[in-house]
């Protein structure tokens, strides 16, 4: 967004996070105002939220009509050591599971799901190799059967604008 960004918030469930401007459980965020954000960036978060459906429902609710969700989730990862660790890492996703979860909140044509990675990238990741130890071509190759991570881009429909037009 560059200079167009006039405000940004960081949401965290942990009240001890000094960079968080909002403390809330994303899966129970009823108290947060609807249609507030032009963009929500949700990176590597859904894996550690048990109520994924609740979290996605609130994320979509928080977006203004025409707002964009940019989200990444792990397809393959070790158990998180952050936060509650073994008791707080719940999910790994597939393209099919993401599409079904998103389709519960948004029209199918309003989002895309893309897998990134391949068997070499997955193996390198699990063995702790650094990104610079693989070539760009090795990292850029996408194998739909061996994703390391999924990226989602979703746009909240302009329903309100259409309703206003009909009135």
DAMO-V271582 format. One record per helix or strand. SS is the DSSP state (helix for helix, strand for strand). FROM is the first residue (numbers start at 1). LEN is the number of residues. If there is no record, write none. Layout:
ss->{SS SS}
from->{FROM FROM}
len->{LEN LEN}
//
This chain:
ss->{helix strand strand helix strand helix helix strand helix helix helix strand helix helix helix strand helix}
from->{2 11 22 26 37 46 52 63 85 95 108 111 119 131 136 149 159}
len->{3 2 2 3 7 3 11 12 3 9 3 6 8 3 5 7 8}
//
